[in-house]
Amino acid sequence: MSDLVNNQPKKFKLDARKPVTIVPIVGSTRSDILSQARRINQTECGLVEWRLDYYDQASDRESVKELIWDLAERLRQPLLVTLRSQAEGGQFPLTPGDYQAIISHVIQTGACQAVDIEYQQLAHLDQDLISLAHQAGVQVVLSNHDFHQTPDQVEMVDRLLAMAQTAAVICKLAVMPQTPGDVLALLNATYQASQTVDKALITMAMGDLGLVSRLAGHLFGSAASFASLGQASAPGQIDLADLTAVLNLLKKH
């Protein structure tokens, strides 16, 4: 795995006491992707997510391998690769077999520091992708997204605890609130789970209603927040400069 760029280590560990910003790359072409990477390199974000499902050559193994290595070598920040299914808000139609093959290939390139694996996919896979990533030295972000509603607080806690029982290093939960109470439930669930598990959590309530969870989620146990440099990859993402300003303000008090 490529852990060095310009002789600087790119390994990372998430901690809610020092929340990091994650900026997604959402280009559809190689040119767009590398252009976005150059812009991100000029920022102080903590982690870069490549949304592979936006790439128009996502099913071309050699093209994907070449581009992951290009990103890993050009970026100053650690690289997280995500292939989001349409069922969880992604752009690329996938069968479980497609998903397994592409994620396995991403891991085996040895170029990225982390890979996103959808929790709901685990039951449909023939291969233990989490173990494969662990053996390759790649951290796993085990994720779950609900773009329609917010489960009740008990269900969200149970879901986070179940994800934490796996060998994944980071557990991510994103929900769509319908009321301010849903946002409070997400924040409460995050805090409750963070007091129980010893793994990093990333949680958010999406959309405009959930903005506070992106700005102050770390106060409840969420270790990172996503922000955009132009095109957002999910509802409610705000500009990196705005998010950084709020995090810096909260850090002062």
C-alpha positions in Angstrom: 0.0 0.0 0.0 1.2 3.5 -0.8 1.6 5.2 2.6 4.0 7.9 1.5 3.7 11.0 -0.7 6.6 13.4 -0.9 8.2 11.3 1.9 5.3 12.1 4.3 3.2 9.4 6.0 -0.5 9.1 4.9 -1.8 6.8 7.6 -4.6 8.1 9.7 -6.7 7.4 12.7 -10.1 9.1 13.3 -10.9 10.5 16.7 -14.0 12.6 17.6 -11.8 14.7 19.9 -10.0 15.9 16.8 -12.7 15.8 14.0 -11.4 15.8 10.4 -13.0 17.0 7.2 -13.6 14.7 4.3 -13.9 16.0 0.8 -15.3 13.9 -2.0 -14.1 13.7 -5.6 -17.2 13.2 -7.8 -15.9 13.7 -11.3 -17.2 11.4 -14.1 -14.0 11.5 -16.3 -10.3 11.1 -15.5 -9.7 14.7 -16.3 -12.4 15.9 -14.0 -11.2 13.7 -11.2 -7.6 14.8 -11.4 -8.7 18.4 -11.6 -10.7 18.0 -8.4 -7.8 16.3 -6.7 -5.5 19.3 -7.6 -8.0 21.7 -5.9 -8.4 19.5 -2.8 -4.6 19.3 -2.5 -4.6 23.1 -1.9 -6.8 22.7 1.1 -6.2 21.4 4.7 -8.9 18.7 4.6 -8.0 15.6 6.5 -9.2 12.8 4.2 -10.2 12.6 0.5 -13.0 10.3 -0.7 -13.0 9.2 -4.3 -16.6 8.3 -5.2 -15.9 5.6 -7.7 -19.6 5.3 -8.6 -19.4 8.7 -10.3 -16.6 7.6 -12.7 -17.8 6.6 -16.2 -15.2 3.8 -16.4 -15.9 2.3 -12.9 -16.3 -1.2 -14.4 -12.9 -1.0 -16.3 -10.4 -2.7 -13.9 -7.3 -1.3 -15.5 -8.6 2.2 -15.7 -9.7 2.1 -12.0 -6.3 0.7 -10.9 -4.4 3.4 -12.8 -6.6 6.2 -11.5 -6.4 5.1 -7.9 -2.6 5.0 -8.1 -2.6 8.4 -9.7 -4.7 9.9 -6.9 -2.7 8.2 -4.2 0.5 9.6 -5.6 -0.8 13.1 -6.2 -2.8 13.7 -3.0 -1.3 14.9 0.2 -4.1 13.4 2.2 -5.1 9.8 2.8 -7.4 8.3 0.2 -10.8 6.6 0.9 -12.4 4.8 -2.1 -16.2 4.5 -2.1 -18.4 2.6 -4.6 -21.9 3.6 -3.5 -24.8 1.5 -4.6 -27.9 3.1 -6.0 -29.9 1.6 -3.1 -27.8 3.8 -0.8 -27.7 6.9 -2.9 -25.0 6.0 -5.4 -24.7 6.6 -9.2 -23.7 3.2 -10.5 -26.1 0.2 -11.0 -24.6 -2.8 -9.3 -25.4 -6.4 -8.6 -23.8 -7.9 -5.4 -21.4 -9.7 -7.7 -20.4 -6.4 -9.4 -19.9 -4.8 -6.0 -17.8 -7.6 -4.7 -15.6 -7.7 -7.8 -14.9 -4.0 -7.9 -14.3 -3.5 -4.2 -12.0 -6.5 -4.1 -10.1 -5.1 -7.0 -9.8 -1.7 -5.3 -8.4 -3.3 -2.2 -5.9 -5.4 -4.1 -4.5 -2.4 -6.0 -2.7 -1.6 -2.7 -3.0 2.2 -3.4 -5.7 3.5 -1.0 -5.6 3.9 2.7 -9.3 3.1 3.3 -12.3 1.6 1.5 -16.0 2.0 2.1 -18.0 -1.2 2.4 -21.8 -1.1 2.7 -23.1 -3.0 5.7 -26.2 -4.2 3.9 -24.0 -5.8 1.2 -22.3 -8.2 3.6 -25.1 -10.7 3.6 -24.9 -11.0 -0.2 -21.2 -11.4 -0.6 -19.3 -14.6 -1.2 -16.0 -13.1 -0.1 -15.1 -11.5 3.2 -14.1 -8.1 2.0 -13.4 -6.8 5.5 -10.8 -9.5 6.1 -9.4 -9.0 2.6 -8.9 -5.3 3.4 -7.4 -6.0 6.8 -4.9 -8.4 5.2 -4.0 -5.7 2.7 -3.5 -3.0 5.4 -6.5 -1.0 4.2 -8.9 0.5 6.8 -12.6 -0.3 6.3 -15.4 2.3 6.7 -18.5 0.1 7.2 -21.4 2.3 6.1 -25.2 2.3 6.2 -27.4 5.0 4.6 -31.1 5.6 4.7 -32.1 8.3 2.2 -35.8 8.1 3.1 -36.2 8.3 6.9 -34.6 8.2 10.3 -34.9 5.0 12.2 -35.8 5.3 15.9 -32.9 6.0 18.3 -32.8 2.4 19.6 -32.5 1.0 16.0 -29.7 3.4 15.1 -27.8 2.5 18.3 -28.3 -1.2 17.5 -27.1 -0.7 14.0 -24.0 1.1 15.0 -23.2 -1.6 17.6 -23.8 -4.4 15.1 -21.4 -2.7 12.7 -18.8 -2.3 15.5 -18.9 -6.0 16.1 -17.2 -6.6 12.7 -13.5 -6.1 12.0 -14.2 -2.7 10.4 -12.2 0.2 11.9 -14.8 2.9 11.3 -18.6 2.7 11.3 -20.7 5.2 9.4 -24.4 5.9 9.6 -26.3 8.5 7.5 -30.0 9.1 7.8 -32.6 11.4 6.3 -34.5 13.4 9.0 -38.1 14.5 8.6 -38.3 16.5 11.8 -35.9 18.2 14.2 -36.6 15.3 16.6 -35.0 13.0 14.1 -31.8 15.0 14.2 -31.8 14.9 17.9 -32.4 11.1 17.8 -29.4 10.7 15.5 -27.1 12.8 17.8 -28.3 10.9 20.8 -27.7 7.6 19.1 -24.2 8.7 18.2 -23.4 9.7 21.7 -24.8 6.5 23.2 -23.0 4.3 20.8 -19.7 6.2 21.2 -19.8 5.5 24.9 -20.0 1.8 24.2 -17.8 1.0 21.3 -14.0 1.6 20.9 -14.2 2.3 17.2 -14.5 5.6 15.3 -18.0 6.6 14.3 -19.1 8.9 11.5 -22.7 9.9 11.6 -24.9 12.5 10.0 -28.4 13.6 9.4 -28.6 14.6 5.8 -30.4 17.5 4.1 -30.7 21.1 5.3 -32.6 19.9 8.4 -29.6 17.8 9.5 -26.9 20.5 9.0 -26.2 20.8 12.8 -25.1 17.2 12.8 -22.4 18.0 10.2 -21.3 21.1 12.1 -21.2 19.8 15.6 -21.5 16.0 15.3 -18.0 15.6 16.9 -19.5 16.9 20.2 -21.7 13.8 20.3 -19.0 11.3 19.1 -18.8 11.6 15.3 -15.2 11.7 14.2 -15.5 13.3 10.8 -17.7 15.4 8.6 -18.0 15.6 4.8 -17.7 18.9 3.0 -17.7 19.9 -0.7 -15.5 21.9 -3.0 -18.2 22.6 -5.5 -20.4 19.5 -6.2 -21.7 17.8 -3.2 -22.0 14.0 -3.0 -24.9 13.9 -0.6 -27.8 16.2 0.5 -26.8 18.8 3.0 -23.0 18.9 2.4 -21.7 22.4 2.8 -18.6 24.1 1.5 -15.3 23.1 3.1 -14.4 26.7 4.0 -17.7 27.1 5.9 -17.4 23.8 7.7 -13.7 24.5 8.6 -14.7 27.9 10.0 -17.4 26.4 12.3 -15.1 23.6 13.5 -12.4 26.2 14.3 -14.9 28.3 16.2 -16.1 25.4 18.2 -12.5 24.4 19.0 -11.9 27.8 20.6 -14.7 27.5 23.1 
